[in-house]
Amino acid sequence: MSVFSKTMRVGLLAACAVSLSGCVVGTVVGAAVDVGVEVVKVPFKVGKGIYDVVKDDETPEPKKE
């Protein structure tokens, strides 16, 4: 195997590794953002649940004439 062929293979391997590492970083960042968004949503869901329990659900009866 010539030196040129080895150099090309190493260069191609390095280029693939660099390009794939960008995908991995994007995936990790995307997952972290999704988790962060869900963590922020939880207090609102809990607050809505408490509000639904506390609020008056009785409907006013229609007046009979």
Buried (B, 14 or more C-beta within 10 A) or exposed (E): EEEEEEEEEEEEEEEEEEEEEEEEEEEEEEEEEEEEEEEEEEEEEEEEEEEEEEEEEEEEEEEEE
